[in-house]
Amino acid sequence: MDQCDSSPQWVWGTKGGFARLTTDPRHNQEPASTVDYTLEVRANKPIHVTNERFLSITVDVGILNKNWGNFSFGSSKLKTLTSALSPAYLRLSGTAADYLVFKRHCDDEVTTGQVDPFSQRPLTFLCPEDWDGINHFCSDTGLKLIFGLNQLLRTDDGQWDPTNAKQLLDYNTYDDVAWELGNEPNSYLKKANVSISGQQIGRGFNVLRSILQSRPQYSGASLFGPDIGGITKRKKVKSILAGFLSTTNATNATTFHSYYLNGRTATVDDFLNPETLDSLLPVKIRTVTSQVRKYHGKDAKVWLGESGSALGGGAPNISDRYVAGFLFLDKLGMCAKMGLDVVIRQSYYGGSYTMLDLVSLEPKPDYWSAYIYKYLVGPTVLHVKLDTISYEYDGGGPAKSETDKQYLRVYAHCTAAGKSGYRAGAVTLIILNMNKVNWANITLLRKLSGRTVDQYLLTPREHMDMSSSQVNLNGHPFQLVNDTTLPQLEPLAIGRDDPILIPPLSYGFYVVKVKTKACM
């Protein structure tokens, strides 16, 4: 280390975590402030099994208005990064979907200056080369395309007009496409000066399902919706969902949208507040799943069809930084635990919450979280029991256990044995320590006790810098080797008798080498 550099560094400590290293050797010691926990995973029976494409991604179809930006279908770098997230859905939809028109023949005269008759917003045009390009890209990278059709194309009597959708279906030659109809219909009155009831939306889905079933090419096609947002804000939104569910059973899954914060006002502290995680999303999940089960039964699928850290395109210089990983990983853990089948991350490319740099395509921190998640986390979800033992800081008193447990978030899945190379039976823990001061000292109990653990700890490239755009894995820079080569995942082994020690404001994945019944 440069002797002129007085900034703190991290080294691996004897307890299996990073210890602070300064230029003064006397300060190179184990953390003085810890909260001790016990962790038990009930691994005899899973609590849920997610879709194999559980972690999926979205690109806003408004990118067509920017000629796809730097999202180049032929880019070897983009293909390398995207293939690593397979299997996944790529959802191409968003606000612009309800101003989108497919044109069989595109030229500047056709695609310039036309506006939506209701909102007077410029129309977005999908041309054959766009359709072919995104479908070839999905095929090359192992993704399944979900495409959002325009629901604001209405007939004189207020029903959905499928004419343009039929034109796209006539042109399409790709079998592996799934469909949506509309985006956040609860916002139509505000954004398009059109009010559409849940029953009208449901009838539109029935029409689309009938069209798909009438054509052999599409008889087995998947259909998702209604992609409703604001589910806990107003009774009117709940009534739209109820009206939709009572009118149609045409979908393969019911979809809703959720964001934690407003991108215009969100702060780093908001991203680090456990109440941000606990106050909204669980309520939305319970509200939607209870409605779906009421109308379609307990086995009906529910998806988080679009979700990011902050609405309005994300929070600038926050939603694409290290700190956003707390919201992202907790969302994945919570949604899996609460029985959702798929979570679609907004946005893979675009906005302030982008997972890839908009110019260079360099991965942002959430990309690396997703990359490791895909490598280590399987679809089988396990129950976690977390308890606080004590609080130690200069001889301090007992812990406020519920508060401490809010700051430490733990989720458990069976390890993705085939892809990761681990043997069947292993358990992957997703652990987030949101405490700004205290280390988390975790002792594994019962079946997981006395086992070797592999650590994959993600920390900011710059020490404790929540706004860092780069990450370290186990203390080493984690980045692309070159445009076509992703880095190897090299774990750090924690001994059988050592606890798991998590630094403040960090998150990671921990693979327990064990043979559990639920994971065999």
N, C-alpha and C positions, 0 to 999 in steps of 0.2 A: 504494500500500500504506500502511496506517495506520502512522505512525511509532512508535506505542506497541506495535505487534505485532512481537515479536522472533522469532516462529516462522519456520522456513525455508520458502521457497516454491520453485516450479519454473518455469523459463522455458525456451524452446526454444534450445538451444545451436547453435553453428555446425557441429557434426559430425552433426547430424540427430537429436539426442536431447535430453532435458531436462537442463539444468544447474541446480545449486543456486543459488538467489538468496537472500541474506541482507540484513539492513539495512545491512551494511557493504559498499560497492561493491567493495572490494578482494578480497572473497571470491567475487565473481561470475566464476567461471572454469570451464573444462572439467574433467571428473572426473579426479582424479589417480590413481585406482585402476581399472585396466582389465585385462581378459583379452581377447586378440585371437584371433579365430577366422576360419577360412575355411569357406565353405559351398558345397557343390556339390549340385545337384539333377539326378538322372539322369531326364531328361524325354522320352526316346525311347519308353519302354514303361512303362505303369503296373504297379504291384505288386498292386493290388487295386481293385475298384470296389464301393462300398458300395450298400446300398439307398437309394433317394431319401429315405426316412424314417429315415435312420441315427440322427440325434439325435431321440429321442422322449422322452415324459414319462409319469409315472405319478401317479395319485392313489390313496391307500389307500382301499379300499372301506369301511373302518371309519368314514369320514366320514358314512355313512348314519346312524350312531348319534348324530351331532351335527347332523342335519338339514341336511347340506352346509355348515355353518358360514357363512362369508361367500362361499363359492363359488357365487355366484348366477348361474344360467344366463342371466338377462336382463340382467346387468350389461354395459353398453356398454364399460366399462373392461376387464373380464375378456375380453370378446370381442376387443377391439382387441389386447390383449397376446397372446392365444392364437393369433389368426389370423397374427400375425407369425412364429410358429414352424412354420407349415404349409409343406410336408407333414410330418406326423408321426403316430405312433401315440399314443393316449391309453390307457394300460393302467389299468383299474379292477380292482384285485385287492389282494393283501396278506394278512396273517395272518387278517383277519376273513372272507376269502373262504371259508375252510373251516368257518365257522360261519354261512354265509349261506343264507337260504331265500327263494325267490321266492314272494310271496303275490299271487294274482290280486285278492283283495279285502282291503284293509288297514283295520284300525281299532285303537283303543288296546287293546281286549281281546285281539285276535289277536297284536299285536306287543309285548306287555309281559310280562316275567317268564318267558319261555321260555328254556330252557338246552340246550346241546348235551349229549347223553346220555353221551358219553365223558369230556369235560373238565369238564363242569358250567359252562362259560363261557356267558354270555348270547348268544343267537342274534342275528344281524343280519338284518334283513328288507329285501328289495328289493320295493318296491311299484310298480305300473304307472306312477305319476306320476314316480317316480325314473328308471325305464327310459326313458320317453318324453323326460324332460328332458335326460338326458345324451346321448341319441342326437340330439336336435335341436341341442344345443350343439355336438356334433362336426360335424354337417352344416353348421352356420352358420360354423364356424371352420376348416373344411378338414382336420379330424383324422379318423383311422380308429380306431374303438373296438376295444380288446381287452378282453374281459370274462372274469374268472376264475370258473369254476364250482366248486362245493363237492365236493371229493373225499372228504371224511369222511362223506358219506352212503353207508353200506354196507349190504349185504344180510346176512342171517343167516349165509351161508356166506363172508362176508368180501370179496365183490366190490363194485365200485362200483355204487350204485343210481342209475340215470339218471332216475327218476320226476320229480323236481323240475326237472331240466334240461329235460326234455320239456315241462313246463308253461310254462317261459320261452320255449322255442322255439315253442310253439303261440301264445303271446301276441305274440311279436315280429313286427313288420312291416317292419323295417329291413334292407335287403340288405347293407349294408357293415359287418358286424360280424365280428370274428375272436374266437376262443375259446381259453381255457386251461382246464386241469383241475387244480386244487390249487395250493398255494403252499408251497414249501420242504418237500417231503415227508420230507426227512431229519430234520426237527424234530418229526414227529408224535408220537413216543414221549414226548418231553419236554413238549410243549404240549397234547397231547390223550390221552396214555396209550394210543396206538394205534400198532402197528408194521405197516407196509405195505411189502412187498418191491418191488424194482424191476420184477419180473415182474407183480405185481398192478397196479402203476401202469400198466404198458404195456398190460395187458389192458383196463383202464378206458379208455385212449385209443383202443384198437381199437373198443370199444363206442361211444364218442362219435363216432368217424369214421364208423362204419356208420350211426348215426342221422342224421348230417348228410347223408351220401350218399343216404340213402333218401328225403330230402325235396328236391324240385326247388329250393326257395328256398335251400337250404344246400349244394347239391352242389358248389359252388366255394368254400365258406367255408374260411378259413385256420384252422389249429389249431397252437398252440405249446405247448411244455412240455419237460421236467417242472418247470422253475423250481426247480432244485435249488440248495441253498446248501452252504457248508462243504466245498467239493469237495476241498480239499487237507488237511483236518484229520484225517480218519479213513479207513481202508480200507473201512469199512462204507458210507460215502457213495459212494465210487467203485464199490462193488459194486452199490449201488442204481442208479447211472447205467448201468452195464454191463447190469444186468438189464433195465432199461427199454429201452435201445437194441436189445438182442437180441430183445425181445418185440414191439416195434412199430416200424413205419415210417410211422405215421399223421400225423406232424407235418410242417409246412412248414419249421420250424426248431427246433433244439434250444436250449433256454434254460437259463442258469444265473445265479446271483446272486453279487455280490461287493461287499464293503465293505472299505475300507482299515483302519479303526480302530474302537475301541469308543467310542461317544459318551459314556459315563460317565467315561472316563479320558483321552480325547484332549486334547492341548494344541496351541497354535499352533505350537510348535516341531515337533511331530509332522507337522503339515500342511506344514511347510517342509523336511522331511527327504527328500532324494531316495530314501533306502532305503525309505521308505513307498511310493513309487511303483514301485520296481523289485523289491521282495522278494516280492510276493504275486500281483498281478494277472497278470503275464506267465506265471507258473507255472500259474495257474488256466486261462488261455486255452489254453496248450499241452496241459494235461491233458484238458480237455473236447474240444478239436478232434481230438486223437489218437484218443480213444474214438469220437467221431462218425464219423471217417473209417474207422476199423476196421470198424464195423458198417454204415455207410450210404454209404461212398464219399467220394472227395475233393471232390465238388461239393456235398455236403450243407451246409446253412446252419447257422451257429451265431450265437446272439444273446446279448448280455449283457442278460438280460431284466429285471433290476432292479439298480440300483447307486447308491450315494450315498457320501459321504465317510466317514460313520461310522454303524455300526449302532445300533439302539436308539432310532431317531428322530432321530439326528444329535447333534452336540456343541453344546450351548447356547452361543449367542453366538460360535460359530466356523464352524459348517457353513453358515450363511447370510450369511457376511461375505466380504470381499474375498479373504482368504487361501484360501478354499475353491476359488477359481478355478484355482489351480495343480493341484489334484487333478482337477478337472472337465475342464479342457482337456487335460491330459496323458492322462487316461483316453480321451478321444475320439481323440486322436492315436495312442495306442498300440493301441487296439482296431482302428482302421481299418488301421493298418500291419500288424497281425497277422492280418488277414483276417476280422474279424467283420463281420456285415452290419448289425446294429442295436445301439444302446446306449440303454437306457431309463432316464432320470434320475429317481431317487427323491429328493425328491418335488416335483412342480410346486406343489402346495398342501398343506401339512400338515407338522407336526413341526418340529424345529430346523433341518432341511436344506431348508426350503421355499424355492422360488424367488420366491414372492410373499408380501408381508406378510399375515398371517392376518386382520388387521382391515381395513386400508386397500387391500389388493391392490397396494401400491406395489412395483415390481420390486426384487428383491435383486440383488447383483452377478452371481450366476450367470445370472440372466435376461438381463442385458445381454451376457454372454459368448455365451449361446445365440443371442440376437438377431443379433449380428454374425456368428457362425458360420453361421447359416442364410443370411445375406445374401451372404457371401463364399466359403464353402467348398463346393466341388463334391464329387461322389462318387468321382472318380478320384484314387487315392492314388499318390504318387510316392516314389521312394527318395531319402533324404537322406544325404549324407556330410559330417560335421562334424569339423573338425580344429582343435586349439589351436595357435596360433603361439608366443605368448610371454606372460609375466606381468610386468607393470610396476607397481611400487608403491615409490616412493622408491628406485629403483635395484635392486629385488628381483631374485631369480634366476629360473630357468626355471620354467615351469608344471608342476604335477602334472596332466598333461593329462587322464587318465581321470577324476580327481576334478572338474576344471573342467567336463568334458563332461557329467558327471552333473547339475551345477547349471544348465547351459544345455540346454534341451529344445527341439528343433526338429522340426516335422512339415510335410510339404508335400502339397498337393492342387492339382489344377486348380481355377482360380477358377470359381465359379458364374456363368458369363458372362451368362446371360439375366436373372437376378434382380438382379445387381449392376450391370449396365450396362457391365461390362468386356468387351472383345473376347475372342473365343475364342483360346486359346493362353496366356493369362495364368496365373500361378502364385501361389497364396496360401500364405504361410508362417505357421504358428502357432508363436510363439516365447515361451518362458517363461524368465526369468532368476531362479532361486531363490537366487542368491548374495546374502548380506546386506550385502556391502560392495562388491564389484566390479561395474563396468559391463561389459557385453559389447559388444565392438567387432567387428562381423561384416563381412567382405569376401566378396561373392558372386563365384563363379568360373564360367568357361566360358560356357554359354548365358545365364546370368543376369547376367553381368558387364556393366557399362556401361549398365544399364537404369534407367529411372525407377522408383522404388518409392513406393507410397502406404502411409503408416503409419496404423494404427488402434491406438494404444497406450492400454491401460486401466491407470489408476493409482488408488489410494485417494483419496477426496475430501480426507481429512486426510492430510498428508504422511507417507508410510511407515507409516500406521496399518493394520496387517493386519486389525484388527477393524472396519474401516470398513464401514458398511452402504450407502454410496453410492460412486459411481465418477466419475472424469473420463475423457473421451476426448480424447486429445492435449492434456491440460492444461485442458480446459473441462468444466464440469459436464454429465454425461450423464444425462438424465432425461426423463420424459414432458412433452410440451408442455401437453397437457390429457388428459382421460380418453379421448379418441378420436383423439389425434394422437401418434404416436411421433416421436422426434427424428430428424432427418436425419443420415446418416452422412457426416461431412465429414472426409476424409483430410488428412494433412499430407504433402506431397510431399518426398521425399528425392532429391537430385540424382543424376545419372548417375555422377558421380565420387566421391560421398560414401558412406561405409560406413553400415551400420545400427548405431545405438548404443542399447543397451537398458539402462535404469537398473536398479539392484539391486531385487530383490523387485517385479518388474512383469511383465506379460504383454501380448501383443497380436497383431495380425494384420498381415501385410505383403504387399501385392499387387505382384508384379513384372510390369511391363508388357512382356511378351515373347510370342513366338509359338513355343510348344513343340509338338513333333510329337504327344506323347501327349495334349495338351489341345486339339488342333484338331478 
